[in-house]
Amino acid sequence: MASSVQAKSLDRKKFFSDPFMVFVIFFLIIFFTLFIVYPLVILLKDGFASSTESFTFSSFAYVFSAYSGFLKAMENSIIIGLAVGVGAAILGLLFAYVDVYVKLKTKFLRILFKIVSFLPVVSPPFVISISLILLFGDTGFITHDLLHIIDAQHAFYGFPGIIMVEIVTFFPVAYLMLKGLLKNIDPSLEEAARDMGAGRWKVFTTVTLPLMLPGIGNAFLVTFVESVADFANPMIIGGSLETMSTCIYNQIMGSNGPDAQYQAAAMSCILLLISMSIFIVQKYALERKTVSTLSGKATRQRMLITDKSVTIPLTIICLLISIFVISLYVLVICCSFWKNLVNYSFTWKHYETIFKDGGMSAFGPTLTMSAIAAPITAIMSMIIAYIIVKKKFHGKGAIEFVSMLAMAVPGTILGVGFIRGYVQGVFHTGFLQQIYNTMWIIIIVFIVRSLPVGVRSGVSALRQIDKSIEESAYDLGGNSFHVFGTVTLPLISDSFFSSLVTSFVRSITAISAVIMLVTPELQLVTCQINEFAGKGDYCTATAYATMLIIIASLAVGIMNLVMKLIGRGTKLKEEA
Amino acid sequence: MNENKKNKNSEVKDKKGVRLEHISKIYVDPKTKKEFYAVKDLSVNIKPGSFVTLLGPSGCGKTTTLRMVAGFESPDEGEIYLGEEKINELPPNKRDTAMVFQSYALLPHYNVYDNVAYGLKIRHIPKDEIHKRVLDILKLVQLDGMEDRMTNQLSGGQQQRVALARALVVKPGVLLFDEPLSNLDAKLRVSMRTEIRRIQQQIGITAIYVTHDQAEAMAISDQIIIMNKGVVAQVGTPKEIYYQPKNEFVADFIGEVNFLDAKVVEKQKDKIITEVYGVKIPVYSGEGKVGDDVRLVIRPESLHLADDGELKGKVVVSTFMGSYQLYHIMVGTTLVKITEYNPKGKKIYNVDDNVALDFDPKDCHIIPKEIVKPEDVKVEEKPVQEKKHHCLFKKNK
């Protein structure tokens, strides 16, 4: 039966008779190679080099010496990551459980949950950090005004601050992941356990929790990686404490001798190694296990828990946490109208500063570049998703892997990779050097950073569509270009719009990957926030942040409106 | 009428035959990782303008064969010709075929008109001609006036007509049907198959039709290709298949059947004399050498009961079924089914009555006796391909 050679060669001929597909795949391979693979490769190459030698271990030797401070930073990152991973997973599980299992008295709590899970999406980095500083910092609301603790700064900056901020920032991710999984548990499993005499707590510990374990592990790893990769929060609230990301940033931005850049590359390699290996474990071991244990579709509506001894305490805990999180955002908005951190009287002063004193020079480029990146990202991610789900060819696995890989690469590393990779052109040849210091390099970083989210949403939308719908269009004479444009894209228009807006919002709130690429002429709003917050001018920083939140919320609002108007596609899916 | 005639004329010169030469398709079983032939060495010549059905149980390779003609699958061996052109290397969109899918596969974001016009638009046909052809074809499938409906506002039967219209309107060389009626209820299925046959006859297009429903195949086809486990079991007209099956599988798959073990005792010019339980029966159909162990095939409706005769038996079951009386008669060690039609006014035999079988030897047919191998009995795993077309959208995970 070795004659499948013919089928393969026929498949190949059919494939190549479709110039559009061939062109697209060719383009994708070039894009991925240049802008995802190459920046990582150059880091590896530079990590093993120095200003004088082309291959040496000296950079790594420096990094691992006590002198560089990187080992300490690594230890800090891992401690913070573990704490944040555990905290976010527990908090996420609590919220997911209450959302899926507990009968809530009012709709109010459900709306609160929605807001809590939606806020981190539209929120610029730093917001929670700044807010917590306003509460617990030097002149903080709670520490200074209420408790009259002097010199609270030293207690709060560093570990407690970072951990608290990151838990609040990342637990909604865990919540959304676990909520999806809990919904997939067949209620009859738990009912069977109840029927055999197990109490609620027993059911939770012997049925629900074991079923969720891979999912919880998954949520832990995802938040761990996010925490390790986080740059913005440790930057603001870390005080003198360094994490791997901030350490790399300081190494490359500071002028520490001719080898600083190479040492930063070596540090990046280590951080990359850590986050990649966790990503691979998470993606290929845990995710698969989660799917295999929870593939059963819930057959019936779940009987929600109405028992007051369960509902009341759980509801109150979640309510308090939600209100706390939401009030952090409210506080930021309030702060932008305060005169300063001591005098809480109302003023437009900070907004005037933004509009008059060149603040617009940051908004203009931010919005322009995000608006250029968003549609490119959306269309690219839909095409990649289409290729991943519907096409068969060699190298498809590689495209899928690389597009997901961008998710695992911490932003800081991507930034360093782009600097090292393009400051003198590709492999120091001057090729593509022109894009360095222009808006194009930032746009490309925006695209690379948002692509995985779009691809993921596109893939799950496409998996819902019956294969024969597209086959019928091919059969009637359409080539890939026709079929994609007239059939596939309209059917996944929801997913297209959501990735359009998501990538826009992600781009305007991006910081870690681009902070090293901005130039004095080309400023970003997030970098301005960083600058003002760094100077201690929190009121101006929050004014910027508030404006970003408003823009992002508007974008999401418009997206929801558009999706409602063209909601035909989703409706159809639900009916079938 | 006039328009229909015109359609027919334009269609006739377009219709093409399909020739499959030694086609094979190999799949890998996802569980055992073993390769197996989904279709093996299949050769068929389908004449232009004929209606041919691929019939067989699930997993016999019929859908795979159809999808190879459409171009969605590539054959591992063999060649496919459409008319005189070898189409192995052509992708589906370059082949002059149009398929009607099991799930209809209508484009859910288009209305009826746009669905039907889709293939024409791709071919860059002028707008007014598109308009005319779409309206003509919708009239032909009796959907005139429904152009503006969205496809989810249509009943199953109507969706099926849209799918048919969409395939017909591009005037393909051959029309392919992949179990198109399996999602309809029983009554609608019967009327739709009559409808499909009428339209095919009217425009004289070549059609290949896949089904596992033998009644559908009988009703609709010029020729039936019965497949089993990837190979052709028999090719023939519905009558040939029914009355002169080549083997047990075909005889058993089509309709109800009785097998009687027999031995060829004598060969004469126009008949073969066989012996069944000591009774000599002359048979005019089928083949066998003297001394061969063979089986007689006889349909339940060809048998009648009598008080006395040569081939004797005992009534085991006697059930009134309305249009017929169903008997199970034990003859020797063989259980024989008999359907006595229009039982009203005929003598009804009861359980344990001693009876004799009465039949016209011309209704008998000889097939070779097969040694039943254990692996023939077990039901084979369905290839993945067959499962995929059941609903418009797959259910959420």
Contacts between the chains, C-beta under 8 A, distances in Angstrom:
chain1	res1	chain2	res2	distance
A	1	B	26	5.3
A	1	B	35	4.7
A	1	B	37	7.4
A	3	B	24	7.4
A	3	B	26	7.4
A	3	B	76	5.3
A	3	B	77	5.4
A	4	B	26	5.3
A	4	B	35	7.9
A	4	B	76	4.9
A	6	B	74	7.4
A	6	B	75	6.9
A	6	B	76	5.5
A	6	B	77	6.2
A	7	B	25	7.3
A	7	B	26	7.4
A	7	B	73	7.8
A	7	B	74	4.2
A	7	B	75	6.4
A	7	B	76	4.4
A	8	B	74	7.7
A	10	B	74	3.7
A	10	B	75	7.2
A	10	B	88	5.6
A	10	B	89	6.0
A	11	B	74	4.9
A	13	B	89	4.5
A	14	B	71	6.9
A	14	B	74	7.0
A	14	B	89	6.8
A	14	B	90	7.2
A	14	B	91	4.0
A	14	B	92	7.9
A	15	B	91	7.8
A	17	B	89	7.6
A	17	B	90	7.4
A	17	B	91	5.4
A	17	B	94	6.8
A	18	B	91	6.3
A	184	B	397	7.5
A	295	B	397	7.0
A	297	B	395	6.9
A	297	B	396	7.3
A	297	B	397	7.0
A	463	B	394	7.3
A	463	B	397	8.0
A	464	B	393	5.5
A	464	B	394	6.1
A	464	B	396	7.0
A	465	B	393	6.5
A	465	B	394	8.0
A	466	B	103	5.7
A	466	B	105	6.7
A	466	B	388	7.8
A	466	B	389	7.2
A	466	B	391	6.9
A	466	B	392	5.5
A	466	B	393	5.8
A	466	B	394	6.5
A	467	B	388	5.8
A	467	B	389	7.8
A	468	B	101	4.4
A	468	B	102	7.3
A	468	B	103	5.4
A	468	B	105	4.0
A	468	B	388	7.3
A	468	B	389	5.1
A	469	B	105	4.7
A	469	B	106	7.7
A	469	B	107	6.5
A	469	B	108	7.4
A	469	B	392	7.5
A	471	B	70	7.9
A	471	B	72	6.0
A	471	B	92	7.1
A	471	B	99	7.5
A	471	B	101	7.1
A	471	B	105	6.7
A	472	B	99	6.8
A	472	B	101	5.6
A	472	B	105	3.9
A	472	B	106	7.7
A	472	B	107	7.6
A	472	B	163	7.8
A	472	B	166	7.6
A	473	B	107	7.0
A	473	B	118	6.8
A	474	B	72	7.9
A	474	B	91	7.3
A	474	B	92	4.4
A	474	B	93	4.8
A	475	B	70	5.9
A	475	B	71	7.9
A	475	B	92	5.2
A	475	B	93	7.3
A	475	B	95	7.9
A	475	B	97	6.7
A	475	B	98	6.1
A	475	B	99	4.7
A	475	B	167	8.0
A	476	B	93	7.7
A	476	B	98	6.4
A	476	B	118	5.7
A	476	B	119	3.4
A	476	B	122	6.5
A	476	B	166	6.9
A	476	B	167	7.7
A	476	B	170	6.0
A	477	B	93	5.0
A	477	B	94	7.8
A	477	B	119	5.5
A	477	B	122	4.6
A	477	B	123	6.0
A	477	B	170	6.8
A	478	B	93	5.6
A	478	B	118	7.7
A	478	B	119	8.0
A	478	B	122	5.1
A	479	B	91	7.9
A	479	B	93	5.3
A	482	B	93	8.0
A	482	B	122	5.7
A	486	B	107	7.8
A	486	B	118	7.4
A	487	B	107	5.8
A	490	B	109	4.5
A	491	B	108	6.9
A	491	B	109	6.4
A	568	B	108	7.9
A	568	B	109	6.4
A	569	B	108	7.6
A	569	B	109	6.6
A	572	B	108	4.7
A	572	B	109	7.9
A	572	B	152	6.2
A	572	B	392	7.9
A	572	B	393	7.2
A	573	B	393	5.2
A	575	B	152	6.4
A	576	B	391	6.0
A	576	B	392	4.6
A	576	B	393	4.0
